[in-house]
Amino acid sequence: MTEDKTRQARPPDSAYPITDHDCLHAKVCEGAVRVKAIDPAIGVTLAEKKEILGRSRSQGQSTKFWLKAVPRAIA
């Protein structure tokens, strides 16, 4: 949890020449076991270091999801 707070507090680099948006499907216990999509956004800096830019959890990767996710990643 501390690592998340540190990552969120640091200022982002000015440029990420490579970004990757992926989807991992995981079983999550929310009263009952459900399959959720975990969507990390990873950027590679000019120094070739990978950084987690953000992540979200959703039911799946629908068109509505991508219409919300892409503008957040660009901003």
SEMI-827143 format. One record per residue (C-alpha): x, y, z; residue number from 0. Coordinates in nm, 3 decimals, always signed. Example, Ala and Ser with C-alpha at 12.3 -4.5 7.8 and 13.67 -1.06 7.14 Angstrom:
2
         u         v         w    nr
    +1.230    -0.450    +0.780     0
    +1.367    -0.106    +0.714     1
END
This chain:
75
         u         v         w    nr
    +0.000    +0.000    +0.000     0
    +0.287    +0.237    +0.076     1
    +0.430    +0.175    -0.271     2
    +0.097    +0.285    -0.425     3
    +0.096    +0.610    -0.226     4
    +0.457    +0.682    -0.331     5
    +0.379    +0.612    -0.697     6
    +0.070    +0.831    -0.691     7
    +0.252    +1.122    -0.522     8
    +0.545    +1.144    -0.763     9
    +0.520    +1.372    -1.065    10
    +0.502    +1.189    -1.399    11
    +0.783    +1.214    -1.654    12
    +0.735    +1.462    -1.935    13
    +0.736    +1.186    -2.199    14
    +0.677    +0.814    -2.223    15
    +0.787    +0.700    -2.570    16
    +0.626    +0.359    -2.517    17
    +0.301    +0.287    -2.334    18
    +0.121    -0.042    -2.291    19
    -0.237    -0.096    -2.182    20
    -0.309    -0.454    -2.091    21
    -0.582    -0.659    -1.929    22
    -0.549    -0.926    -1.665    23
    -0.850    -1.131    -1.561    24
    -0.853    -1.217    -1.191    25
    -1.097    -1.387    -0.958    26
    -1.203    -1.142    -0.686    27
    -1.401    -1.231    -0.375    28
    -1.683    -0.978    -0.328    29
    -1.927    -1.187    -0.128    30
    -1.910    -1.433    -0.418    31
    -1.616    -1.506    -0.644    32
    -1.636    -1.295    -0.962    33
    -1.401    -1.249    -1.254    34
    -1.286    -0.886    -1.291    35
    -1.066    -0.722    -1.551    36
    -0.764    -0.539    -1.405    37
    -0.627    -0.287    -1.654    38
    -0.275    -0.158    -1.582    39
    -0.122    +0.122    -1.786    40
    +0.257    +0.089    -1.809    41
    +0.493    +0.347    -1.953    42
    +0.860    +0.321    -2.047    43
    +1.068    +0.631    -1.971    44
    +1.349    +0.771    -2.184    45
    +1.588    +0.599    -1.940    46
    +1.422    +0.266    -2.034    47
    +1.262    +0.222    -1.691    48
    +0.910    +0.075    -1.670    49
    +0.661    +0.263    -1.455    50
    +0.301    +0.192    -1.362    51
    +0.103    +0.493    -1.480    52
    -0.228    +0.374    -1.340    53
    -0.465    +0.085    -1.312    54
    -0.836    +0.028    -1.293    55
    -1.072    -0.259    -1.225    56
    -1.384    -0.327    -1.428    57
    -1.623    -0.599    -1.539    58
    -1.451    -0.623    -1.877    59
    -1.301    -0.431    -2.164    60
    -1.602    -0.288    -2.342    61
    -1.615    +0.007    -2.578    62
    -1.746    +0.221    -2.291    63
    -1.442    +0.124    -2.083    64
    -1.192    +0.229    -2.354    65
    -1.375    +0.558    -2.420    66
    -1.313    +0.644    -2.052    67
    -0.966    +0.486    -2.012    68
    -0.782    +0.637    -2.311    69
    -0.854    +1.005    -2.231    70
    -0.743    +0.945    -1.868    71
    -0.416    +0.789    -1.988    72
    -0.346    +1.079    -2.225    73
    -0.422    +1.353    -1.967    74
END
